[in-house]
Amino acid sequence: MTQPAQLGRYDVVSEIGRGAMGVVYRAVDPMLERTVAIKTINMALDPGEMEHYEKRFTIEARAAGGLNHPNIVIIYDIGRSGDLAYMAMEFLEGRELKELIAANELTPDRTLEIVALVADGLAYAHAHDVVHRDVKPANIMILKDGRVKITDFGIARMRTADVRTQTGVVLGSPRYLSPEQVLGKRCDERADTFSLGVILYEMITGQAPFNGIDVNSLMFQIVNFTPPPPSAINPALPAMLDLIIAKALAKNADDRYADITEFAADLRACRQQGSAATQPANTAAVPRMTADPAAPIADTLPASRADDRSTATVPDSLPARGLAKDFDSLAATMRLAVQTGAITNTDAFAATFGVSRHAIDAMIVGAETEPEPAPLPASQVMAWSSKDRRIFISAVAAATVAGAFIIFI
């Protein structure tokens, strides 16, 4: 599609990116002299498809446009220019969270800070009856000044919206879906909590909690699989973080945080304790979860069989317990052979074990001339006490009586 020179009153400067719904441009608002990002969809395409996209476009504008929070992208304007519907929003200079995760640039401390800020933004949206339903790293921007912004409310659900997403239709990025979304159930704000918990797990461990060789196996894991606690992957992480993530990732929405503000509060408490490790979360020593097509069952055990699951992600740190050299060496073998008289043919023994005849002869001579062990000094010989003597005499007497009784009976 040819880049338009102008959209409404906005002067288009350049293309930023393309998505399923259309193109995003960088533009300038001449009236306010500020740079904006303009999201567009082409209304001249297939009418059936465009009706669906236009509804999503309208939902996003209404959802995000009614929200004014430091951690949510600001929507300035919405309009129509020819065949293009457009939405002017805050221009964000920064990077998507997914890039920072892939580049291994986040410490656990910074991770907790980012996720708590995202939770703040989502809490504000939830308080205004808006559920995002597509929380994922690609929809979280980290600005150059460190601020965090949630973007793309394209499949958000509003309780007062005229257009609602049909129950049973799965929308969102599969890896970050909640179990109720996978099962096609109606979801509420606790679905956003689950998705944010998945992101936190990925950020803090360097690997996704749910994975699969295809979408079906991935969705099966989301519904049935309980991932190992983060501290099993990175032992430097605190146990408190294990509990926080376990609550956020509860399969049953009733078992999760009732309010995402509680999630944010726990994250900040964990951070204030200073117990999170300072090294990058995604270290080279931490392996990523990869699906093994040869063993799909091992990756998809249900939560009820969590105890049967292999702990392959935990390194085996137990040292090998070998025999001491006094018991496991060629010299010990030769010594045993000499003491038991097993060496009847010295040449054959030397050929079998690859030793010299001289070494065998020396071992034999040493065994024959080995001095008897010296008796212990009198000072080291333990003397019997009078009590010991009485016990011994009583035991002998009892044994004698018992023996006589058996004989005469």
N, C-alpha and C positions, 0 to 999 in steps of 0.2 A: 504494500500500500504506500502510495506517495505521501511524503511528510507534508502536512498542511502548514501553511505559513502562519495561520492564525486560527484560534479556537475561541469563539466569543470575543471577549476583549483581550485575551491573552496572546502574546506573541511567542510562537513556538521557536525554541532555540535548537534543540537536538533531541534525538531519541535516547531514552534511558534503557528501555527493555521491552520485551514482548511476553505476553502470557496467553492463556487460553481465551480470555475475554477480549483481548485487544492489545493496544500499544500504550506505553507510558512515555510521556514526553517531559522534557525540561522546558519550562516557559517562563515568561516574565509578565507580571501584572503591571502595566504602565501606570495605572491610576495610583497604586500604592507603592510602586517601585520595589517590588520584592519578587524573588524567585519562587516559583511554585512547581509542583509536579502535577501533571495532568494525565489522568487515566481515561482511556477512551474505549468504546466498543463500536464496531461498525454495524449500524442498523440495516444496511442494505444486503446483508448476507442472507442465508436460508432463514425464512420467516419462522419456521418451527424452532430452530436452534436459537434464534435471536430473541424470541419471546422469553425463553428460559433465561438467557443471559441478561436480558433487560430487567427481569424481575430480581435476579441476584444483584445486579448493579444498583437498583433502587433500594434494595434491602441494605446494601453496604453504605450507601449515602445516608439513609435514615438512621442506621445504627451508629456509625462512627460520627456522623454530623451532629448528633445530639449529645455527644460526649466531650467533655472539656477536662482533660486530665494530663498532667505532665508526661505520663508514660503511654499515652495514646496519640497516634497521629491526628493532626487537626485537619478537618475538612472545611474548606473555605466556601466552595461554590459548586453548583451542579447546573448543567445546561445542555443545550443541543445545538450543533452546528452542522447543517446539512444532514448527511447520513450518519454523522458521528454523535453519539451521546458522550458527554465528558464530565469529569469530576475533578475539580482543582483542589489540591491538598498541600499540606506542608511539605516543602522540599527538604529531604533528610540527607545530610552528608555523613556517611559512615559506612559500616559494613554489616552484612547480615550475620546473625549469630551462627548460622551454619558454617560460614567461612572461618570464624574464630575457632569453632570446635574442630574443624578439619585441620587447621593450622597449629593446633595444640598451643594456644596462646593464653589459656585461662588457668589461673590457680584456683584451688578449691575456695579460697576466701573470696575471690572475685566472682566465682560461680554463684556462691550463696547470695552475694549482693545483687547480681543481675536477676536471678530467679525471684528474689524478694520484691524487686522493683516491678517485674512483670506481674507478679501476684497482686501488687497494689493497683496496677492498671486494670487488671481483670476484676478485682473487687469493686472498683468504681463502675465498671460496665455492668456487673451483676446487680449492683444497687440500683441501676437504671434499667433493669429488666432486659439486659442484652447479654446473650451467651455467645461467645465467639465461635466455638465448635471447630476451629481449624488452627489451634495453637500449635505452632511448629517453629523450628529455628529459622526457616526462611521468612517467617512473618514477624520476626523480632529484629529490630535494627539497633545496633550499638553505634551511637554517634561519636564523632571525633572528640567531643568534650566529655565523653563517658556516659552521657544520658542514654536511657533505654526507652525505645518506642515500640508499641505493638501496632502492626499494620494489618491490612487486608481483612476486613470484616465481611467478606463477600458471601459467606454462608452463615452469617450470624442469624440467630433466631431472636425475635422480639415478641414479647407476649402481646403487644398491641399492634403487631404488624398485620397488614392485609394479606400479605403473601407469606405463606409458611412452607417450610420444606416438608415434603410428605414423609410420614412415618414409614420406615422400612427401606428408605433410600439412603445408602451409605454415601456420605460426603465428607471430605477431608482427606488428609494424608494418611494412608493405611498404618504406617508405623506409629503414629501418635494418636490413633483413635482410642476411645474408651471402650470397654467391653459392651456397654449398652448401645453404643453406636454401631459396633460390629454386628450385634444381634438385631439391629433395626428397631430398637426400642426408643421411645421418646426420652430425650436426655435433658438435663438441666445444667446449672452452673458447675456441678460436681464433675461433669465431663471435662471441662476446662482444667480442673484441678488434676485429674488423671493425666491429661496431655502434658501439663507442665511438669508433673512428676516424672514422666518419661524423659522429657528434655533434661531435667536435673540429673537423672541417673546417667544419661549419655554424657553430659558435661563432666560429671564428677569421676566417672570410671573410664571414659574413653571408648565405651562400647554400648550398643543399644541393648535395652533389657529384653526386647522381643525381636526375633529375627526368623527368617525362614527362606526356603529355596523358591517360594512363590507366594502370591498374595494369600492363598487359602491357608497355607501352613503358618504364615505370619498371623493371620486372624485367629487361627486355632490357638496359637501361643498367647495372644492377648487375652483370650477368654479363659484359658486353662493353665497357663504356665506361670509359676512364681519364680522370678529371677533371683539369683543369689544376692545376698546383701552386699552393698558396695564395699564394706570393709573386708569381705572375702576376696575381693579383687585388688583393693588397695588397703593393706592393713594399717596404713597411717591415718585412715579416716576414723572419726569418732563413732562410737556405738549410737549416739544420739541421732546421727544422720541416718543410720540404718532404720531407726524407728520412724523418722519423719517420712522417708521415702516409702517405707512399707505402708504407712497410713495413706499417703497420696495415691499409691498404686493398688489399693484394695479393690478386688474384683467387684464387690458389692458396693454400690454408691453410698449406701447407708453407713458403711464402715469407714468411709473417707472423712476428710475434714468437712464439717457441716458448712463452714464458711471459709473461703480461701484466705481471708485475713488471718485466720488462725495458722494457716500454712506459712504465711509470710512472717508471723510473729515467732514461730518455732525456728525458722531459718535464721532470723536475726539473733535469737537467743543462742543458737548453735555457733554462730559467727562470733558473738561477743565472748563466748567462752574461750576463743582462741585455740580451740582444739583441732581445727581443720589444718591439714598439712599445707605447707607453703609451696611444695614442688608442683609442677604442672600436673593436672589430673590425668591427661592422656600421655603416659610415659611409654617409652619404647619397650620397657619391661612388662607392660601390661598387655596381654594378647587381646585382640578383638574377637568377639563372638562370631564365628563363621559357621554356616550351615554345612553339615556333612551329609551329602545325599545318601551315603551308604548306611547311615544310622539316623534316620529321621525321627525314630521313636525317642531316642535319648534326648533330643532337643525339645520334645513336646510333651513331657510328662505332665499330667494334671497336677493342680495344686495339692490335691489330696495325697499324692505320692511324692511330696517334696523331700521326704527323708530318704527315698530310694534313689534320688538323683545323684549322679556322679559329681564330685567336687573337683573336676579337672582343672578349674581355674585357680585352685589353691596349690601353690608349689609344694612338692614333697621335700620338706627340710630335714627329715630324719637322716642321720648319717648311716652309712652301711656298717653293720656290726660284724666284722670278720674275726677269725680266730687270731689269737696272739701268735707271734712267730715261734714261740716255744712249742706250739701245738700244730702249726701249719707251715712247715718248711721242709726242704729236702734233708736238712740236718736232723730234724725230728723223725723223719721217716727212716733214715739210716740208723738212728739211735734205737728206735723201736725194733727194727729188724735185727739188730745185734743182740738186744736184750732178750728177744724171744727166740733167738736161734734160727731166724728165718733165712739167713744168708748161708746157704749150703754150697752155692756155686758163686764164688766172688766175681769171676769174669762175667757171668750172665747178669748178675745184679748191676755191675758197672755199666754194661751195655744197655740195659733196660732204662736206667735212670740217668744216663749220660754223665757219669762221674768217673773220676780216675780210680784206679785200683789202689793207689797210695792213700786216697782219702778214706776208703773203706777200711784199709788196714789200720790207719790211725784211729778210726772210730772203734774198731775191735780192741786194739791195744788199750785205748782209753777206758773202755768199759771194763776190761779185765783188771786194770791197775787202779780203778777208781776207789779211793779210800772210803772206808765205812764212815758214816756220819758220826761226828763226835757227840758223846752224850751231853745232855743239858747240864749246866752247872747246878749244884745243889740249891743255889739261891733261886733258880727258876723252876725247881720242881715243887708243885703245889702240895703241901702237907694236908692230911685229912684232919678235920676237927673232930672232937668227941661226938658231936651231933651226927656227923657223917658216918662215924663208925657204928653208932647205935642204929641208924637207919639201915646200914648195910647188913648188920647182924640180924636185924628183924626180918629183912627181906629174905635172907638165906634160910632162916628158921621157918618162915612161912612156906617157902618153896619146898623145904624138906618134908614138912607136915603134909603138904598137898600131894607130894610124890608118894609118900607112904600110904596115904589114904587111897590113892588110885590103885596102887599095887595090891593092897589087901582087899579091896572091894572086888 
